[in-house]
Every structure is written in C-alpha cells, then in structure tokens.
C-alpha cells in the first residue's frame, strides 16, 4: 500500500487538513497516520511522541499550546468538535478560530503549528483523541504551555453539545 497524503490548507496559515490514503474492503479500513513520507511532505521535522485521551461525553480539553510544537491530531473513536485558535501575535489571523467535526469513522487529521491553541469537545458518549507531537529537543509539558479559557469572549467559539466538563486547568 502506498503511503500518500492529501494535504489541504485552511484559512489559518500553517494549519492543514491531512487525509492519508487508505484501503477499504469488507473487513473495514486500514491506513497509516505517520510515515517518513508524511514527515517529508509536511516538512516540520520528526514526530517523537504520541498521546491519547479517552473522554466522556461533553469533556472539553483546551485551549492549550506552546510556541515550538507541531501537533497532528485526530479522532480515533467517537465524535468530537476540534477547534484551533491562532495565538501568534504577529499573525494576520491572530485570535481567529477554525472548527471541524472529526469522527473515528474518517481518517482526517489536523496539523497544528506552534503558536496555535488546541481544544476539542467530545460529542459522542465516548471519544478517543490522538496527538502526535513534533518538537525540537524537549517536550513542553503542561507547565510550559499556554492555556486560554474555552469561553474567552475574544475568540467566540460556538461550542456544540451540552454543558462542558472541564479540568481545573481549563476552569481557571
């Protein structure tokens, strides 16, 4: 199977929809998320680290980010509302947001460059969310990331679903 990807730009510089080629038959579907070919196509470096989050309905995580990490995010199971906000002060799209509905039934991934705030909310009973991280040297854990409230009035995101379930970090 060839490891090809369709990479589609969005209205925010550096954010891309990434759709891997896949094989489908009567058993289901198979695809590759990260390959050397994808790293060459995206030209962002090497993805060092993968994280997964299993979430209950209405769990909202984010906005989190830093200024050195690329994130390739996807919904592996269930349905989520994925939102990205540009927090790069020099960007022409500063504080602009973009939103998608991602589902585990599709192969779409979203590439988020450094300086983009990442958030998602689970719309189904359960979701599994995947993060693949590309960074230089050391990972910026939560204590070295920025956090912005999900309901920051300067962003104006129309969150779907019911009342969000938040962590302490996301409630401040």
Secondary structure, DSSP 4 states (H G I P E B T S, - for coil): ----EEEEE-SSTT-EEEEE-EEEETTEEEE-S--HHHHHHHTS--EEEEEEEEEETTBEEEEEE-SS-EEEEEEEESEEEEEEEE--TTSTTTT-EEEEEEETTS-EEEEE-TTEEEEEEE-SSEEEEEEEEE-SSS---GGGSEE--TT-TTT-----SSSPB--HHHH-
